[in-house]
Each structure stands twice: as C-alpha cells, then as structure tokens.
C-alpha cells in the first residue's frame, strides 16, 4: 500500500482532513487544493491517501488507481462491495492514526471526489461508529445508501456538504442529489450546492469549501 501524502500545517495541528481522489487519479490530484485551503486553515493537517492500482471492469479491464471496481454503469453503479469495504478500512486506519496523534474525532473531516466521495460517505455513515467532524462529498454518489437506511442520533448530527457540477457527464447530478436527498430525509444537516461545471473542481467551489471548513473547524 502506498503511503498517504501528509501536508503538515504551519502551526500545530488541531484538525485533520482526509481527502480521497477519484477513479484513475492519484494522491497528488488534490494537493494544490489542499495547499490553498491550508492557507486559510493553518492548524489543519491534510492527508491524501492513494488508491491501489487494479483492473476496472467498466474501463475495459485496464488497471488504474481505484478504490473499488465498477462492474456496470446502469441502472445504478454495480460495484465490488468487498473492495469498497477494504477502502473504508483504509480510511478508518487513517482516522485512528489521527486520533493517536491527539486529533479529536470531531475535528476530523472526510472528503472525497467522485469514487473517493462514495467511500467517505459509506465510511462516515455506515462503517465508522463514532462522531466525526464532517463530510465533503464532491461530484459523487452513495452506492451503499438505501431508502430504509437507519442512522443513529450521532450520525444525524454529522454535517455534510454536497457539491456537484450541473453538467457532470461522469456522475450525473441526479446521482449526487439522490445521496443528498437520503441524508436530508434522515435529518442530517446536509447542504447541496451545484456549479456550472462538468466532472471537475472550480475556484468558486474551492472558496465555498474553504468557508464551510473554516466555519466547521473554527475554535
């Protein structure tokens, strides 16, 4: 397993953001974004893990960094559940490492783009038993959420920011909106924001993330 990239803050760390990249990308993908955000959050450590390289069925079986195999695109994403759980285990290990370095769990935020977002939503709501600081869900979906999903009172207090491109042709906006709707229906304090973009990240979106994180992690 490739070690995560860790961006240490200029001041002593009192919060952490664990940020997962998307399918086919790598741990360097969101490094520029993390660097920009850390200018606004000088006591926040950013952890950028690397997905393992493995064959991806929908991409002709070509090997690429992937948090889990995607077996089919429709009617909904069919995924390799065991690989998703392995990736969730990897995220949980990173959470525990941050806790061992004296970061309180309520000061740990999970963030993920596209496939990485699916992993952090699954981890935060269906796997990790304790309170976290929040979840950033960028251009993503929730393949493990269901209409009969039951959340604990603790999970219903977890802040979530869902961000999506109106013209996303990789993860259609209605898939992201479905994840938002399920969280909202469960009483989660979730926000939805969309942007005039495709499957990407815009400066306006980064500014919104910085504002949200700044408010969430304010002392």
C-alpha positions as CSV (number, residue, x, y, z in Angstrom):
1,X,0.0,0.0,0.0
2,X,1.3,3.4,-1.0
3,X,1.7,5.7,2.0
4,X,-0.6,8.7,2.0
5,X,0.8,12.2,1.3
6,X,0.6,14.3,4.5
7,X,0.5,18.1,4.3
8,X,1.5,19.4,7.7
9,X,0.2,22.8,8.7
10,X,2.5,25.7,9.6
11,X,1.1,25.8,13.1
12,X,0.5,22.9,15.5
13,X,-2.3,20.7,14.1
14,X,-5.6,20.6,15.9
15,X,-7.8,19.3,13.0
16,X,-7.4,16.9,10.0
17,X,-9.0,16.5,6.6
18,X,-8.6,13.1,5.0
19,X,-9.2,13.6,1.2
20,X,-9.7,10.7,-1.3
21,X,-9.1,11.2,-5.0
22,X,-11.3,9.9,-7.8
23,X,-11.0,6.9,-10.2
24,X,-7.8,7.0,-12.2
25,X,-6.3,9.9,-10.3
26,X,-3.7,9.7,-7.5
27,X,-2.8,11.3,-4.2
28,X,-1.3,14.3,-5.9
29,X,-4.6,15.2,-7.6
30,X,-5.9,17.4,-4.7
31,X,-2.6,18.6,-3.4
32,X,-3.0,22.1,-4.9
33,X,-6.4,22.4,-3.4
34,X,-5.2,21.2,0.0
35,X,-2.3,23.8,-0.2
36,X,-4.8,26.6,-1.0
37,X,-7.1,25.5,1.8
38,X,-4.3,25.3,4.3
39,X,-3.5,28.9,3.8
40,X,-7.0,29.6,5.3
41,X,-6.7,26.8,7.8
42,X,-3.2,27.0,9.3
43,X,-3.8,24.4,12.0
44,X,-5.4,21.8,9.8
45,X,-3.4,18.7,8.6
46,X,-4.4,17.3,5.1
47,X,-4.0,13.6,4.5
48,X,-4.1,12.5,0.8
49,X,-4.2,8.7,0.5
50,X,-3.6,6.7,-2.6
51,X,-6.0,4.1,-4.0
52,X,-4.5,0.7,-5.1
53,X,-4.0,0.1,-8.8
54,X,-6.4,-2.6,-10.0
55,X,-8.4,-3.6,-13.1
56,X,-11.6,-1.6,-13.6
57,X,-14.3,-3.6,-15.5
58,X,-16.2,-0.6,-17.0
59,X,-12.8,0.7,-18.4
60,X,-12.2,-2.5,-20.4
61,X,-10.3,-4.1,-17.5
62,X,-7.5,-1.7,-17.6
63,X,-5.6,-1.3,-14.4
64,X,-5.7,2.2,-12.7
65,X,-5.9,3.7,-9.2
66,X,-9.3,2.7,-8.0
67,X,-11.0,2.5,-4.6
68,X,-13.2,-0.3,-5.9
69,X,-14.1,-2.0,-9.2
70,X,-17.1,-0.7,-11.0
71,X,-18.8,-3.6,-12.7
72,X,-21.6,-1.8,-14.6
73,X,-22.9,1.8,-15.0
74,X,-26.6,1.2,-15.1
75,X,-29.3,1.1,-14.0
76,X,-27.2,2.1,-11.0
77,X,-23.5,1.6,-10.3
78,X,-22.7,-2.0,-9.7
79,X,-19.6,-2.2,-7.5
80,X,-17.3,-4.6,-5.9
81,X,-18.6,-4.4,-2.3
82,X,-15.6,-6.2,-0.8
83,X,-13.2,-3.7,-2.3
84,X,-15.3,-0.8,-1.1
85,X,-15.1,-2.2,2.4
86,X,-11.3,-2.6,2.1
87,X,-11.1,1.1,1.2
88,X,-13.3,2.0,4.1
89,X,-10.9,0.1,6.3
90,X,-8.0,2.1,4.9
91,X,-9.9,5.4,5.8
92,X,-10.7,4.1,9.3
93,X,-7.0,3.3,9.8
94,X,-6.1,6.9,8.8
95,X,-8.8,8.2,11.3
96,X,-7.3,6.1,14.1
97,X,-3.8,7.4,13.2
98,X,-5.0,11.0,13.5
99,X,-6.7,10.2,16.9
100,X,-3.4,8.7,18.1
101,X,-1.7,12.0,17.2
102,X,-4.1,13.8,19.5
103,X,-6.7,15.0,16.9
104,X,-10.2,14.6,18.4
105,X,-12.6,12.6,16.1
106,X,-15.0,15.6,16.0
107,X,-12.1,17.6,14.4
108,X,-11.5,15.0,11.6
109,X,-13.3,15.7,8.3
110,X,-13.6,13.1,5.5
111,X,-13.5,14.5,1.9
112,X,-13.8,12.7,-1.4
113,X,-14.2,13.4,-5.1
114,X,-16.3,11.0,-7.3
115,X,-15.4,7.4,-6.3
116,X,-13.5,8.7,-3.3
117,X,-16.6,10.5,-2.2
118,X,-18.6,7.3,-2.3
119,X,-16.0,5.7,0.0
120,X,-16.1,8.6,2.6
121,X,-19.9,8.7,2.6
122,X,-20.0,4.9,3.2
123,X,-17.3,5.1,5.9
124,X,-18.8,8.1,7.8
125,X,-22.4,6.9,7.8
126,X,-22.3,3.1,7.6
127,X,-18.9,2.0,9.0
128,X,-17.2,4.3,11.4
129,X,-19.1,4.1,14.7
130,X,-18.1,7.4,16.3
131,X,-18.6,11.1,15.7
132,X,-16.6,12.8,13.1
133,X,-16.3,16.5,12.2
134,X,-18.0,16.4,8.8
135,X,-18.0,15.1,5.3
136,X,-17.2,16.8,2.0
137,X,-18.9,15.0,-0.9
138,X,-17.6,16.3,-4.3
139,X,-19.2,15.2,-7.6
140,X,-20.1,11.9,-6.1
141,X,-22.8,9.4,-5.2
142,X,-23.7,6.9,-2.5
143,X,-24.0,3.4,-3.9
144,X,-24.5,1.8,-0.4
145,X,-27.3,4.2,0.7
146,X,-30.8,2.8,0.7
147,X,-34.3,4.1,1.3
148,X,-34.6,2.1,4.5
149,X,-31.2,3.3,5.8
150,X,-31.4,3.8,9.6
151,X,-29.0,6.3,11.2
152,X,-28.2,6.7,14.8
153,X,-28.7,10.1,16.6
154,X,-25.0,10.6,16.4
155,X,-24.9,10.1,12.6
156,X,-27.8,12.5,12.2
157,X,-25.7,15.3,13.6
158,X,-22.8,14.9,11.1
159,X,-22.5,18.0,8.8
160,X,-22.2,17.2,5.1
161,X,-21.6,19.5,2.1
162,X,-22.5,18.0,-1.2
163,X,-21.1,19.8,-4.3
164,X,-21.8,18.8,-7.9
165,X,-21.5,20.1,-11.5
166,X,-24.8,20.8,-13.3
167,X,-23.3,19.3,-16.5
168,X,-21.4,16.4,-15.0
169,X,-21.5,13.5,-17.5
170,X,-19.5,11.1,-15.4
171,X,-21.5,11.1,-12.2
172,X,-24.9,12.7,-13.3
173,X,-26.2,15.3,-10.9
174,X,-29.3,13.2,-10.1
175,X,-27.0,10.6,-8.5
176,X,-25.4,13.1,-6.3
177,X,-28.8,14.6,-5.5
178,X,-30.1,11.2,-4.5
179,X,-27.4,10.9,-1.9
180,X,-28.3,14.4,-0.6
181,X,-32.0,13.6,-0.5
182,X,-31.4,10.4,1.6
183,X,-29.3,12.3,4.1
184,X,-31.8,15.1,4.2
185,X,-34.7,12.8,4.7
186,X,-32.8,11.2,7.6
187,X,-32.4,14.5,9.4
188,X,-28.7,15.0,8.6
189,X,-27.6,18.7,8.4
190,X,-26.6,18.4,4.8
191,X,-26.2,21.2,2.2
192,X,-26.4,21.0,-1.6
193,X,-24.5,23.3,-3.9
194,X,-24.2,23.0,-7.7
195,X,-22.0,24.8,-10.2
196,X,-21.8,25.4,-13.9
197,X,-19.2,22.7,-14.5
198,X,-18.7,19.1,-15.6
199,X,-16.8,16.5,-13.6
200,X,-14.2,18.9,-12.2
201,X,-13.5,21.5,-9.5
202,X,-13.9,25.2,-9.9
203,X,-12.4,28.1,-7.9
204,X,-15.8,29.2,-6.7
205,X,-16.3,25.7,-5.3
206,X,-13.0,25.8,-3.5
207,X,-13.9,29.1,-2.0
208,X,-17.2,27.6,-0.7
209,X,-15.3,24.6,0.7
210,X,-12.8,27.0,2.5
211,X,-15.7,28.9,4.0
212,X,-17.5,25.7,5.1
213,X,-14.4,24.2,6.6
214,X,-13.4,27.4,8.3
215,X,-16.8,27.6,10.0
216,X,-16.8,23.9,10.9
217,X,-13.3,23.9,12.4
218,X,-13.4,27.3,14.0
219,X,-12.1,27.3,17.5
